[in-house]
């Protein structure tokens, strides 16, 4: 059967119009991020905490100057995360390794962030050194509805005494009109070795899963982000077996969890922190299935990344390629953090009036 030139022209025309319509779609973009601020402590000794063990308190001089520079460095990074695509700093960003609300107030009032008008959600945690987690949010973009802090009950495997560690922070609110839930984590460290400390992070993952399950029991289609410094890679038991996070979006079941950082770790060898010449990807942002749908009438996941521009890592020497940390051998290096931040972009189609 012969096809007329007219019919061929019409087919090409329709295809071109459809392609043009797709290309003409406009999307709103917001960034959700997480950053370990590496010992953002003030210079005041709190008698209720072991904050004197923090690097800045161990310094013999210039603490005030170092603190100001540390805050400015953190503000610089946060201001830049997501700016290339969203033309804005993060709409919301989880942070950890902060001492108190005061240091966060100094951070959000830095000239680089002041115009963003960040709000602060923070609870004091039972951690012995006073290390806390928190959430910063742009008040014009995110409206908190409910906040809560969830205690992780873990015990020393020898003395059986309760270990004071970080709580998990849950914040529910409207991100530019969409209801989302964000859990900010800083799971127990690998002190004593990975194997010996593993049960503590498994316990942290179980608490995290209970929080997620409780949200999904109320709304099975809840849009949930869980983020943080997990002190575990995407392939470790806590993430793979407890949270059952998937690296393939197409294989995420109903009420399941997607981890975009697993492929970065296994396929590309990327990391967010380094130790003894090995990269680890401890900092992750995971999300539930409703954020993966193709209906962009509300915010959906677009892509994830690690924010590691040239100014944030060492260029030479023994630690070449490592994050340019703030403190080393009892001194301030002028750097940023021993972790790179992570982020995800969310997109939503903008309809013409």
C-alpha positions in Angstrom: 0.0 0.0 0.0 1.4 3.4 -1.0 1.3 6.3 1.4 0.6 9.6 -0.1 3.0 12.5 0.4 0.1 14.4 2.0 -0.4 11.7 4.6 3.3 11.5 5.4 3.4 15.3 5.8 0.4 15.2 8.2 2.0 12.4 10.3 5.3 14.4 10.6 3.4 17.5 11.4 1.4 15.8 14.3 4.6 14.3 15.7 6.3 17.6 15.6 3.5 19.4 17.3 3.4 16.7 20.1 7.1 17.0 20.6 6.9 20.8 20.7 4.1 20.6 23.2 6.2 18.4 25.5 9.2 20.8 25.1 7.0 23.8 25.9 5.9 22.4 29.3 7.2 24.5 32.2 8.2 23.1 35.5 8.7 24.5 39.0 11.8 23.2 40.7 12.6 22.9 44.4 15.6 21.4 46.1 15.5 19.1 49.2 18.9 18.6 50.7 20.9 17.3 53.6 24.3 18.4 55.0 26.5 17.2 57.9 27.9 20.5 59.1 30.9 18.8 60.9 30.9 20.0 64.5 29.1 23.4 64.2 29.6 24.2 67.8 29.7 27.6 69.5 32.5 28.8 71.8 30.4 28.7 75.0 31.0 25.8 77.4 27.6 24.2 78.3 28.0 22.5 81.7 25.2 20.1 80.7 27.0 18.7 77.7 30.4 17.3 76.9 30.8 20.1 74.3 34.4 20.8 75.4 35.3 17.7 73.4 34.3 19.5 70.2 37.2 20.7 68.0 36.5 24.4 68.4 36.5 24.1 72.2 39.8 22.2 72.1 41.5 25.1 70.3 43.7 27.3 72.5 43.0 30.6 70.8 41.1 32.5 68.1 37.9 30.6 68.8 35.6 33.5 68.0 37.2 34.2 64.7 37.2 30.5 63.8 33.5 30.2 64.7 32.6 33.2 62.4 34.5 31.7 59.5 33.0 28.2 60.1 29.4 29.7 60.0 30.2 31.7 56.9 31.6 28.5 55.1 28.5 26.6 56.0 26.3 29.4 54.7 28.2 29.5 51.4 27.6 25.9 50.7 23.9 25.9 51.6 23.4 29.0 49.5 24.8 27.2 46.5 23.1 23.8 46.7 20.6 23.5 43.9 21.2 27.0 42.6 22.2 25.9 39.1 18.8 24.3 38.4 16.3 25.7 40.9 17.8 29.2 40.9 17.5 29.1 44.7 19.0 27.5 47.7 17.2 24.5 49.2 13.6 24.9 50.0 14.2 22.6 52.9 17.5 21.2 54.2 18.2 18.7 57.0 21.4 19.2 59.0 23.3 17.3 61.6 26.4 17.8 63.9 25.0 21.0 65.2 25.2 21.9 68.9 22.0 24.0 69.5 19.5 26.4 68.1 21.8 29.3 68.6 24.4 28.1 66.0 21.5 27.6 63.5 20.3 31.2 64.2 23.8 32.5 63.4 23.8 30.4 60.3 20.5 31.5 58.8 21.3 35.1 59.7 24.5 35.0 57.7 24.3 37.6 54.8 24.4 34.8 52.3 21.2 33.3 53.6 19.4 36.1 55.4 17.2 37.0 52.4 16.0 33.4 52.2 14.3 33.8 55.6 14.9 30.3 56.8 12.9 28.9 59.7 14.4 26.4 62.2 13.0 23.2 63.6 15.2 21.8 66.3 14.9 19.7 69.4 17.7 19.1 72.0 18.7 15.4 71.8 20.2 13.3 74.6 23.5 12.8 72.7 26.3 13.1 75.2 28.3 15.6 73.3 25.1 17.6 72.5 25.1 16.8 68.8 21.7 17.4 67.3 19.8 17.2 64.0 17.5 19.9 62.6 15.6 21.1 59.6 15.9 24.5 58.0 13.1 25.7 55.7 12.3 28.7 53.6 9.2 30.2 55.2 7.9 31.3 51.8 8.0 27.8 50.4 7.4 25.4 53.3 4.7 25.5 56.0 5.3 23.2 59.0 2.2 21.4 60.3 3.5 19.0 62.8 7.0 18.2 64.3 8.2 15.5 66.6 11.4 14.0 68.0 11.8 10.2 68.2 14.3 8.7 70.7 16.5 5.8 69.6 16.9 3.3 72.5 20.2 1.4 72.2 22.5 -0.1 74.7 26.2 -0.8 75.1 26.9 -4.4 74.2 29.2 -4.9 77.3 27.8 -2.7 80.1 24.2 -2.8 78.8 23.9 0.9 79.8 21.7 3.0 77.6 23.7 4.9 74.9 22.8 8.6 74.6 22.5 9.3 70.8 20.7 11.5 68.4 16.9 11.5 68.1 15.2 11.2 64.7 13.3 14.4 63.7 10.0 14.1 61.9 8.5 17.2 60.2 5.3 17.2 58.2 4.3 20.3 56.2 3.3 21.8 52.9 6.0 22.3 50.4 4.6 24.9 48.0 1.1 23.4 48.6 2.1 19.7 48.6 2.0 17.7 51.8 5.3 16.1 52.5 7.0 14.4 55.5 10.7 14.7 56.2 12.7 12.6 58.6 16.2 13.8 59.5 18.7 11.2 60.8 22.2 11.0 62.2 22.6 7.3 63.0 25.2 5.8 65.4 28.8 5.9 64.4 31.1 3.0 63.5 33.2 3.5 66.6 34.5 0.1 67.7 34.4 -1.2 64.2 31.7 -1.6 61.5 30.6 -5.1 62.6 30.5 -4.4 66.3 28.6 -1.2 65.9 26.2 -2.5 63.2 23.4 -3.5 65.5 23.1 0.1 66.6 22.5 1.3 63.1 20.1 -1.6 62.4 18.1 -0.4 65.5 18.2 3.2 64.0 16.8 1.8 60.7 14.1 -0.1 62.6 13.0 3.1 64.3 13.0 4.9 61.0 10.9 2.2 59.4 8.4 2.5 62.3 8.0 6.2 61.7 7.5 5.6 58.0 5.0 2.8 58.6 3.0 5.0 61.0 2.8 7.7 58.4 1.7 5.2 55.7 -0.9 3.7 58.0 -2.6 7.1 58.0 -2.0 7.8 54.3 -0.7 4.9 52.1 0.2 7.5 49.5 2.2 9.7 51.8 5.2 11.5 50.2 8.0 10.8 52.7 11.7 11.7 52.6 14.1 10.1 55.0 17.5 11.7 54.9 20.7 11.9 56.9 24.2 10.8 57.8 23.5 7.1 58.3 27.1 6.0 58.9 26.2 3.2 56.5 26.4 2.8 52.8 23.3 2.2 50.6 24.3 -1.5 50.4 24.5 -2.1 54.2 22.0 -4.2 56.2 20.3 -1.2 57.8 19.3 0.3 54.4 18.8 -2.8 52.2 17.3 -5.3 54.7 15.5 -3.1 57.2 14.3 -0.2 55.1 14.3 -2.5 52.0 15.3 0.5 49.9 15.5 -0.2 46.1 18.0 1.2 43.6 15.6 0.7 40.6 12.6 3.1 40.5 10.6 0.5 38.6 11.0 -2.1 41.3 9.8 0.0 44.2 6.6 -1.7 45.5 3.6 0.1 46.9 4.7 1.6 50.3 8.3 0.9 49.2 11.3 3.1 49.4 13.6 4.3 46.6 17.3 5.1 47.2 18.8 7.0 44.2 22.2 6.9 45.9 22.7 3.2 45.6 23.6 3.3 41.9 25.9 6.2 42.6 27.8 4.1 45.1 27.8 0.7 43.3 28.0 1.7 39.7 29.9 5.0 39.8 32.0 4.6 43.0 30.9 8.0 44.3 30.9 8.9 48.0 30.2 11.7 50.4 33.0 11.1 52.9 36.3 9.3 53.0 38.4 7.4 55.5 41.6 5.5 55.0 41.6 5.9 51.3 38.1 4.5 50.9 35.0 6.5 49.9 31.8 6.0 51.7 28.3 7.2 50.8 26.9 7.7 54.2 24.8 10.7 53.4 21.6 9.8 51.6 18.1 11.0 50.8 15.5 8.3 50.2 11.8 8.6 49.3 8.5 6.7 49.1 6.9 5.6 45.8 4.3 8.4 45.4 7.2 10.8 44.7 8.2 8.6 41.7 4.9 8.8 39.8 4.7 10.4 36.3 1.8 12.8 37.1 3.6 16.1 37.5 0.5 18.0 38.7 2.1 17.8 42.1 5.8 17.6 43.1 7.7 14.5 41.9 11.3 13.4 42.1 13.4 14.5 39.2 17.0 13.6 40.0 19.5 13.4 42.9 23.0 14.5 43.3 26.0 15.0 45.6 27.1 18.6 45.9 30.9 18.6 45.6 32.3 21.6 43.6 36.0 22.1 43.4 36.2 24.5 46.3 34.9 21.8 48.7 37.6 19.1 48.3 41.3 18.8 48.7 43.3 19.3 45.6 46.6 17.8 46.6 48.5 15.8 49.2 47.6 12.8 51.2 43.9 13.6 51.3 43.5 14.6 47.6 39.9 14.2 46.6 38.7 14.1 50.2 36.1 16.6 51.4 38.0 19.7 52.7 37.1 19.4 56.3 37.0 22.2 58.9 39.1 20.8 61.7 42.2 18.6 61.7 44.8 17.9 64.3 43.4 20.5 66.7 43.4 23.4 64.2 40.9 25.0 61.9 41.8 24.3 58.3 39.6 27.0 56.7 37.6 24.2 55.1 34.0 23.2 55.1 33.0 19.7 56.3 34.3 16.1 56.2 31.0 15.3 54.3 29.6 16.5 51.0 26.0 17.5 51.1 23.3 15.6 49.1 20.2 16.8 47.4 17.2 15.9 45.2 15.3 18.1 42.8 11.5 18.0 42.8 9.5 19.2 39.8 5.9 20.2 39.3 4.3 21.2 36.0 3.2 24.8 35.9 -0.1 25.2 34.1 -0.9 28.3 32.1 -3.9 30.3 33.3 
